[in-house]
Amino acid sequence: YGERLKDHISELNPDALFIDNMDDALIGYAVQWGSPALAVYDADRIIEILSKDMGLEDASEYFSFNIECAYLGPNTPMILYRPEPD
């Protein structure tokens, strides 16, 4: 699914950027009037994938410093957060 979704996003926006090795966390794309389609990743899923190799605490820290805060220009992927209901 991830590869097909990346292909579809690339058709909509050939300059769209993707997070390396995170196809399983890619959940869709987002558009806003006047802006190109951007890849959307699930934050919890990214951390889950990272934690397989480095543990949950290190994965959360890595995500915060290296993925969440990375801005690579107007085609930077978006991160979706799903807050826990109260």
MDAnalysis code that builds the backbone (N, CA, C; Angstrom):
import MDAnalysis as mda
import numpy as np

u = mda.Universe.empty(258, n_residues=86, atom_resindex=np.repeat(np.arange(86), 3), trajectory=True)
u.add_TopologyAttr("name", ["N", "CA", "C"] * 86)
u.add_TopologyAttr("resid", np.arange(1, 87))
u.add_TopologyAttr("resname", ["TYR", "GLY", "GLU", "ARG", "LEU", "LYS", "ASP", "HIS", "ILE", "SER", "GLU", "LEU", "ASN", "PRO", "ASP", "ALA", "LEU", "PHE", "ILE", "ASP", "ASN", "MET", "ASP", "ASP", "ALA", "LEU", "ILE", "GLY", "TYR", "ALA", "VAL", "GLN", "TRP", "GLY", "SER", "PRO", "ALA", "LEU", "ALA", "VAL", "TYR", "ASP", "ALA", "ASP", "ARG", "ILE", "ILE", "GLU", "ILE", "LEU", "SER", "LYS", "ASP", "MET", "GLY", "LEU", "GLU", "ASP", "ALA", "SER", "GLU", "TYR", "PHE", "SER", "PHE", "ASN", "ILE", "GLU", "CYS", "ALA", "TYR", "LEU", "GLY", "PRO", "ASN", "THR", "PRO", "MET", "ILE", "LEU", "TYR", "ARG", "PRO", "GLU", "PRO", "ASP"])
u.atoms.positions = np.array([
    [0.822, -1.199, 0.000],
    [0.000, 0.000, 0.000],
    [0.861, 1.257, 0.000],
    [1.910, 1.270, 0.811],
    [2.764, 2.444, 0.947],
    [3.395, 2.879, -0.362],
    [3.871, 1.918, -1.130],
    [4.524, 2.253, -2.404],
    [3.523, 2.827, -3.403],
    [2.329, 2.248, -3.471],
    [1.283, 2.779, -4.366],
    [0.879, 4.186, -3.951],
    [0.785, 4.401, -2.646],
    [0.415, 5.719, -2.131],
    [1.498, 6.742, -2.459],
    [2.756, 6.361, -2.305],
    [3.857, 7.258, -2.663],
    [3.801, 7.613, -4.146],
    [3.515, 6.625, -4.987],
    [3.406, 6.891, -6.424],
    [2.277, 7.874, -6.711],
    [1.142, 7.696, -6.047],
    [-0.004, 8.582, -6.255],
    [0.331, 10.019, -5.804],
    [0.949, 10.146, -4.642],
    [1.332, 11.472, -4.154],
    [2.332, 12.113, -5.103],
    [3.267, 11.328, -5.604],
    [4.268, 11.860, -6.542],
    [3.638, 12.321, -7.849],
    [2.558, 11.674, -8.258],
    [1.839, 12.136, -9.450],
    [1.186, 13.489, -9.196],
    [0.637, 13.656, -7.999],
    [0.000, 14.924, -7.639],
    [1.016, 16.031, -7.402],
    [2.153, 15.662, -6.844],
    [3.213, 16.622, -6.530],
    [4.563, 15.940, -6.735],
    [5.153, 16.127, -7.912],
    [6.437, 15.472, -8.199],
    [7.560, 15.868, -7.242],
    [7.394, 16.981, -6.523],
    [8.419, 17.432, -5.586],
    [8.156, 16.995, -4.150],
    [7.095, 16.231, -3.925],
    [6.762, 15.773, -2.572],
    [7.932, 14.993, -1.979],
    [8.162, 15.203, -0.698],
    [9.223, 14.499, 0.011],
    [8.616, 13.409, 0.883],
    [9.402, 12.376, 1.151],
    [8.952, 11.242, 1.944],
    [9.992, 10.938, 3.008],
    [9.551, 10.320, 4.099],
    [10.454, 9.942, 5.182],
    [11.026, 8.565, 4.854],
    [12.340, 8.481, 4.828],
    [13.014, 7.224, 4.502],
    [12.589, 6.092, 5.433],
    [12.344, 4.949, 4.837],
    [12.046, 3.712, 5.571],
    [10.785, 3.780, 6.426],
    [9.866, 4.652, 6.088],
    [8.640, 4.808, 6.881],
    [7.379, 4.593, 6.045],
    [7.470, 3.782, 5.005],
    [6.294, 3.523, 4.165],
    [5.117, 2.973, 4.961],
    [5.401, 2.182, 6.000],
    [4.321, 1.607, 6.805],
    [3.624, 2.644, 7.683],
    [4.209, 3.813, 7.828],
    [3.599, 4.896, 8.617],
    [2.914, 5.933, 7.721],
    [3.066, 5.793, 6.410],
    [2.430, 6.712, 5.462],
    [0.943, 6.387, 5.405],
    [0.106, 7.369, 5.731],
    [-1.332, 7.094, 5.830],
    [-2.169, 7.846, 4.798],
    [-1.561, 8.742, 4.054],
    [-2.340, 9.472, 3.054],
    [-1.619, 10.731, 2.624],
    [-2.417, 11.660, 2.127],
    [-1.850, 12.946, 1.729],
    [-2.833, 14.043, 2.107],
    [-2.307, 15.257, 2.179],
    [-3.133, 16.409, 2.540],
    [-2.938, 17.500, 1.500],
    [-3.992, 18.231, 1.262],
    [-3.931, 19.378, 0.359],
    [-4.599, 20.568, 1.045],
    [-4.132, 21.724, 0.692],
    [-4.742, 22.970, 1.149],
    [-4.765, 23.883, -0.058],
    [-5.776, 24.673, -0.160],
    [-5.935, 25.531, -1.321],
    [-4.625, 26.247, -1.621],
    [-4.196, 26.149, -2.864],
    [-2.999, 26.843, -3.316],
    [-1.693, 26.134, -2.999],
    [-1.756, 24.994, -2.347],
    [-0.550, 24.262, -1.985],
    [-0.568, 22.879, -2.631],
    [0.615, 22.307, -2.851],
    [0.666, 20.970, -3.449],
    [0.304, 19.884, -2.437],
    [0.023, 18.695, -2.921],
    [-0.246, 17.545, -2.061],
    [1.022, 17.201, -1.278],
    [0.846, 16.914, 0.013],
    [1.963, 16.540, 0.880],
    [1.693, 15.189, 1.515],
    [2.731, 14.398, 1.641],
    [2.622, 13.102, 2.307],
    [2.276, 13.318, 3.775],
    [1.426, 12.431, 4.320],
    [1.040, 12.502, 5.726],
    [1.407, 11.179, 6.399],
    [2.132, 11.296, 7.512],
    [2.573, 10.134, 8.280],
    [1.938, 10.148, 9.664],
    [1.693, 8.966, 10.212],
    [1.151, 8.812, 11.550],
    [2.301, 8.828, 12.560],
    [2.282, 9.798, 13.482],
    [3.364, 9.958, 14.459],
    [3.563, 8.707, 15.306],
    [2.476, 8.146, 15.810],
    [2.595, 6.955, 16.669],
    [3.192, 5.778, 15.907],
    [2.814, 5.655, 14.659],
    [3.333, 4.537, 13.847],
    [4.829, 4.717, 13.569],
    [5.265, 5.954, 13.337],
    [6.701, 6.213, 13.132],
    [7.478, 5.779, 14.367],
    [7.012, 6.190, 15.529],
    [7.701, 5.842, 16.773],
    [7.686, 4.330, 16.980],
    [6.581, 3.701, 16.661],
    [6.485, 2.240, 16.774],
    [7.525, 1.551, 15.889],
    [7.659, 2.027, 14.656],
    [8.634, 1.450, 13.726],
    [10.052, 1.659, 14.246],
    [10.354, 2.884, 14.684],
    [11.683, 3.177, 15.206],
    [12.006, 2.361, 16.452],
    [11.002, 2.133, 17.297],
    [11.241, 1.446, 18.570],
    [11.635, -0.019, 18.393],
    [11.384, -0.580, 17.237],
    [11.794, -1.968, 16.983],
    [13.308, -2.114, 17.025],
    [14.015, -1.037, 16.663],
    [15.478, -1.081, 16.631],
    [16.140, -0.376, 17.802],
    [15.421, 0.532, 18.486],
    [16.100, 1.343, 19.499],
    [15.348, 1.494, 20.814],
    [14.235, 0.839, 20.993],
    [13.473, 0.990, 22.224],
    [12.588, 2.225, 22.171],
    [11.548, 2.225, 22.973],
    [10.538, 3.277, 22.910],
    [11.070, 4.652, 23.290],
    [11.824, 4.742, 24.368],
    [12.332, 6.047, 24.815],
    [13.272, 6.662, 23.779],
    [14.215, 5.878, 23.292],
    [15.147, 6.384, 22.276],
    [14.413, 6.709, 20.975],
    [13.419, 5.901, 20.622],
    [12.646, 6.150, 19.400],
    [11.887, 7.466, 19.510],
    [11.294, 7.723, 20.665],
    [10.562, 8.982, 20.873],
    [11.499, 10.176, 20.776],
    [12.677, 10.050, 21.368],
    [13.659, 11.134, 21.315],
    [14.156, 11.346, 19.881],
    [14.468, 10.266, 19.202],
    [14.927, 10.355, 17.817],
    [13.858, 11.033, 16.957],
    [12.615, 10.605, 17.118],
    [11.503, 11.193, 16.370],
    [11.422, 12.695, 16.621],
    [11.495, 13.108, 17.876],
    [11.369, 14.525, 18.232],
    [12.456, 15.383, 17.593],
    [13.685, 14.894, 17.637],
    [14.808, 15.708, 17.170],
    [15.111, 15.575, 15.687],
    [14.789, 14.438, 15.079],
    [15.226, 14.192, 13.703],
    [14.113, 14.124, 12.673],
    [12.885, 13.928, 13.097],
    [11.785, 13.811, 12.143],
    [10.764, 14.921, 12.358],
    [10.267, 15.013, 13.567],
    [9.220, 15.983, 13.884],
    [9.669, 17.419, 13.623],
    [10.893, 17.736, 13.934],
    [11.388, 19.113, 13.802],
    [12.063, 19.405, 12.462],
    [12.125, 18.424, 11.589],
    [12.807, 18.617, 10.305],
    [11.908, 19.400, 9.345],
    [12.442, 20.495, 8.833],
    [11.749, 21.244, 7.792],
    [12.658, 21.282, 6.578],
    [12.180, 20.715, 5.478],
    [12.984, 20.607, 4.268],
    [12.388, 21.426, 3.130],
    [11.621, 22.431, 3.472],
    [10.999, 23.275, 2.462],
    [9.514, 22.995, 2.345],
    [8.882, 23.605, 1.354],
    [7.422, 23.527, 1.237],
    [6.875, 22.139, 0.912],
    [7.719, 21.199, 0.578],
    [7.253, 19.839, 0.262],
    [7.520, 18.847, 1.396],
    [7.871, 19.370, 2.568],
    [8.125, 18.545, 3.742],
    [6.866, 17.774, 4.114],
    [6.983, 16.491, 4.428],
    [5.810, 15.711, 4.827],
    [5.159, 16.273, 6.092],
    [3.893, 15.968, 6.246],
    [3.146, 16.357, 7.435],
    [3.080, 15.158, 8.382],
    [2.962, 15.456, 9.675],
    [2.854, 14.432, 10.705],
    [1.490, 14.563, 11.361],
    [0.753, 13.463, 11.415],
    [-0.568, 13.441, 12.036],
    [-0.447, 12.906, 13.455],
    [-1.034, 13.640, 14.386],
    [-1.090, 13.229, 15.791],
    [-2.524, 12.886, 16.124],
    [-2.697, 11.812, 16.855],
    [-4.022, 11.376, 17.279],
    [-4.071, 11.404, 18.803],
    [-4.488, 12.539, 19.376],
    [-4.500, 12.630, 20.846],
    [-5.480, 11.622, 21.454],
    [-5.106, 11.134, 22.605],
    [-5.973, 10.213, 23.325],
    [-7.196, 10.993, 23.827],
    [-8.388, 10.427, 23.678],
    [-9.573, 11.104, 24.205],
    [-9.540, 11.147, 25.733],
    [-10.082, 12.221, 26.279],
    [-10.130, 12.362, 27.754],
    [-11.140, 11.464, 28.374],
])
